[in-house]
Amino acid sequence: MTTLDRAACEARDRTDPLADFRKDFLLPPETIYLDGNSLGPRPVGAAERAQKVIADEWGTDLIGSWNSAGWWDLPATLGEKVAGIIGGGSGTTVVTDTTSINLFKAASAALRMQAVDAPDRRVILTQRENFPSDIYMLEGLAEQLGDGYEVRLVDDAEVTAGFPEAMTDEVALVVLTHVNYRTGRLFDMATTTSAIHAGGARVMWDLCHSAGALEIDLAGSGADMAVGCTYKFLNGGPGSPAYTWVAEELVNRFAQPLSGWWSHAKPFEMSPDYAPADGIRRFLTGTQPIVSMSVAELGLDVAGRVDMAEVRRKSLALSDLFIELVESRLSDHPVEIVTPREHADRGSQVSITHPEGFAIMSALIARGIIGDYREPHILRFGLTPLYLGFADVWDTVEALRDILDNRLWDDPKFKTRGAVT
Ligand SMILES: Cc1ncc(COP(=O)(O)O)c(C=O)c1O
């Protein structure tokens, strides 16, 4: 048994330098929210911002709002804010579309660039355990390109070892998710990027599970491009638009395939001839979801105000506590921790497995403690320092203990699956 108790956790909460950020979010009462790695909660002011865009901007200025309310520039305005959070540098980031679509556009652009720089390289590497949409999009792209383009899947161990087997002179591009969505494994961006460049390939990072949760230095790492979403640790709202980042020196070399009018150099000349805009706007395609994008700005502004080093420190302290409590208080049960123990290898979640994972998570959610479930048997707990405290972690593990000790999960009502788990 651990010597820790709830009082010790409460004491840590009292001296937490990030405690005040809890006031920036609206969560339902009596809820412990451990799913901010899937959908972040609502920032204070989100409903009012949507109301303002709909009633004042759309309702009053109508089409004039494209200019007067800055709608036209929002993808780049928000891109600058994201760039500040991911260490991107000015003029490198644009907020638009979904992660899946941005990944397709950026991968296509990277392959077009490689077709000039290294025409014999036609293989795309990505993690076998990557988020499936990334793999599907890359396979769709390779299939469409034909002509020898193919996707090869690599294990995490191959990535962490610097691609000793997979990095041949056929590899054009490596697409890697920075934090594994299931296990929470974090990959070292700088070292991995260097290994890929040494092998002659370009690299794209998917930051969905790391942006807003830890310090990222994209420009400093030498990466070529990155994509990510704004609805997880950046608290942008359901379906809020994603972003694309491109290394400054590559921005004007990139030619993306979905070259719609928003990416044109002079869109209002309505010319039948396409000419890409100078700068990161060339990544856009068509008209953007302005209400959703406007609301996303609030979450980006919160992330822009925090000290990301402090966020990372607390995130690791929360996940250390979670792991320690699971090990000491659930040791009578077939629970396994699949998240790496090393800080350098851990993102901002802890995942545990149990053969009855789905029913256990349902029983936990019924008590207002919200995590989620991923196949196979994985219970995921996102540890988000801006609105979670140490006592919340204690209460979560105690609830798990009660559910396991008393087999409370073994009830038909906890075994029915909805469309989303
Ligand atoms: C790592 C990762 N990549 C890509 C995606 C897909 O994002 P989207 O649905 O915005 O295309 C997700 C979604 O959760 C994800 O977690």
The ligand as an SDF file (V2000), in Angstrom:
LIG
                    3D

 16 16  0  0  0  0  0  0  0  0999 V2000
   -3.1640   11.2410  -33.8350 C   0  0  0  0  0  0  0  0  0  0  0  0
   -4.3680   11.5840  -34.6420 C   0  0  0  0  0  0  0  0  0  0  0  0
   -4.2190   11.8500  -35.9480 N   0  0  0  0  0  0  0  0  0  0  0  0
   -5.2810   12.1590  -36.7200 C   0  0  0  0  0  0  0  0  0  0  0  0
   -6.5480   12.2100  -36.2100 C   0  0  0  0  0  0  0  0  0  0  0  0
   -7.6930   12.5140  -37.1090 C   0  0  0  0  0  0  0  0  0  0  0  0
   -8.1360   13.8210  -36.9470 O   0  0  0  0  0  0  0  0  0  0  0  0
   -9.3590   14.3930  -37.8060 P   0  0  0  0  0  0  0  0  0  0  0  0
  -10.5740   13.6350  -37.4180 O   0  0  0  0  0  0  0  0  0  0  0  0
   -9.4200   15.8400  -37.3960 O   0  0  0  0  0  0  0  0  0  0  0  0
   -9.0290   14.2360  -39.2320 O   0  0  0  0  0  0  0  0  0  0  0  0
   -6.7490   11.9700  -34.8380 C   0  0  0  0  0  0  0  0  0  0  0  0
   -8.0910   12.0390  -34.2530 C   0  0  0  0  0  0  0  0  0  0  0  0
   -8.3480   11.8130  -33.1060 O   0  0  0  0  0  0  0  0  0  0  0  0
   -5.6260   11.6230  -34.0410 C   0  0  0  0  0  0  0  0  0  0  0  0
   -5.7610   11.3590  -32.7400 O   0  0  0  0  0  0  0  0  0  0  0  0
  1  2  1  0
  2  3  1  0
  2 15  2  0
  3  4  2  0
  4  5  1  0
  5  6  1  0
  5 12  2  0
  6  7  1  0
  7  8  1  0
  8  9  2  0
  8 10  1  0
  8 11  1  0
 12 13  1  0
 12 15  1  0
 13 14  2  0
 15 16  1  0
M  END
$$$$
